Amino acid sequence: MQWSDILASRALRMKASEIRELLKLLDQPDIISFAGGIPDPALLPVEKFAAATAEVLRDTGGLQYSVSEGFLPLRKWIRGRMEKLGIACTEENILITSGSQQALDYLGKLLLGPKDTALVSWPTYLGALGAFNAYEPVYDRLSLRGNRTVAQYQAAAAEAGGKVKFAYLSADFSNPTGLTITREERERLIDLADELNCAILEDGAYQQLRYNGEAVPPILALEIARKGDIEKCRTIYSGSFSKTLSPGLRVGWVVAAREVIERLVLMKQAADLHTATLNQMVVAKVAADDFDGHVAHLREVYGRRRDLMLDALAREMPEGVSWTKPEGGMFVWVTLPEALDGAELLAAALAEEKVAFVPGRAFFADGSRGNMLRLSFSLHEKAVTDEGIARIGRAIRRALQK
Ligand SMILES: Cc1ncc(COP(=O)(O)O)c(C=O)c1O
């Protein structure tokens, strides 16, 4: 069977990345990995989950089908959290999704036709590109410095054969750079989207994990403050429990104007009916039990690990290497001298130093820049971070001498 003869064009857009092969080597015990962007398993509230699951399973509700919108008590809890961030809404503005990754897929499906333009940060979250690719868009670079005019964006989109449909970004502690955009940049983005008449997809996956500096209101909060009502807003916010409570349970959410949520509910009905009932009920119970105390602990631990990584980089990186100083999240983004390539460095670093990271090229929609690395600081304490960053330093020095 020649499957390629009958595949849909969208399937051809979905490709495995070449780095996956290299990262398979990570299972070897003596490799130090800064590659995965995952929570430390030791910080997941396993006992609370065990107790909550036992409680939920006292009756059969958690084993039953439920509504596509999501478990109402969980939506009410999320509404309270959103309100604290300045996002005034009702439960009808919230849809529970199977992780925020599903929200990205649905939003791509909702908004992108073939050849439409998605504006994305340069670099951006690799998984968002993966989700959107299936809908055959064209990517253009989102610039928040105001150095591209509305007419330029529109002309580029028209030339590509479609319209600008949305701008996607992580406003807080982005994956991969760890950087946060300023309030002024957020305001400018709302202006730009108003002029382009496109949506803003605000990915809040890391929003709760701030270690220092002042919180900046979400873009959706700023837009509500301007326009007075979420129903008038073009920003669609996605959130997640993956970085705080559990990535394995796959519980995330979308907050947006009711019209958007109603359409996403239809999509969810068609795709998977609803997010696992048991998971939603258990997450609702665990979230209601001192979520702020739990997140404060995560902030303390991850904040310390971030500092350890920044200290180690300052000590070990050769001249010509620079890196971001994130105020939260899980990642530091390293820029190597132009002549080096992150993927080649990974191959050498794995073979010669037994250390891993994610090369940066895959985070650029056009694959244009190769001299970057993403390092995650979420898993390791001082001894491992110091040793691992020293190994990367040696691998870079060696590559520079070639
Ligand atoms: C920026 C960003 N958005 C979304 C996701 C998807 O997370 P989940 O589907 O687990 O909520 C991730 C996961 O790493 C991420 O880094």
Ligand as a Chemical Component Dictionary entry (heavy atoms), coordinates in Angstrom:
data_LIG
# 
_chem_comp.id                   LIG 
_chem_comp.type                 NON-POLYMER 
_chem_comp.pdbx_formal_charge   0 
_chem_comp.three_letter_code    LIG 
# 
loop_
_chem_comp_atom.comp_id 
_chem_comp_atom.atom_id 
_chem_comp_atom.alt_atom_id 
_chem_comp_atom.type_symbol 
_chem_comp_atom.charge 
_chem_comp_atom.model_Cartn_x 
_chem_comp_atom.model_Cartn_y 
_chem_comp_atom.model_Cartn_z 
_chem_comp_atom.pdbx_ordinal 
LIG C1 C1 C 0 3.716  27.388 25.499 1  
LIG C2 C2 C 0 2.980  26.095 25.668 2  
LIG N1 N1 N 0 1.693  26.039 25.349 3  
LIG C3 C3 C 0 0.980  24.911 25.473 4  
LIG C4 C4 C 0 1.570  23.747 25.920 5  
LIG C5 C5 C 0 0.732  22.518 25.991 6  
LIG O1 O1 O 0 0.506  22.173 27.289 7  
LIG P1 P1 P 0 -0.704 21.268 27.789 8  
LIG O2 O2 O 0 -1.399 20.722 26.588 9  
LIG O3 O3 O 0 -0.070 20.205 28.599 10 
LIG O4 O4 O 0 -1.591 22.196 28.560 11 
LIG C6 C6 C 0 2.925  23.744 26.275 12 
LIG C7 C7 C 0 3.569  22.506 26.742 13 
LIG O5 O5 O 0 4.743  22.400 26.918 14 
LIG C8 C8 C 0 3.648  24.947 26.134 15 
LIG O6 O6 O 0 4.950  25.022 26.436 16 
# 
loop_
_chem_comp_bond.comp_id 
_chem_comp_bond.atom_id_1 
_chem_comp_bond.atom_id_2 
_chem_comp_bond.value_order 
_chem_comp_bond.pdbx_ordinal 
LIG C1 C2 SING 1  
LIG C2 N1 SING 2  
LIG C2 C8 DOUB 3  
LIG N1 C3 DOUB 4  
LIG C3 C4 SING 5  
LIG C4 C5 SING 6  
LIG C4 C6 DOUB 7  
LIG C5 O1 SING 8  
LIG O1 P1 SING 9  
LIG P1 O2 DOUB 10 
LIG P1 O3 SING 11 
LIG P1 O4 SING 12 
LIG C6 C7 SING 13 
LIG C6 C8 SING 14 
LIG C7 O5 DOUB 15 
LIG C8 O6 SING 16 
# 
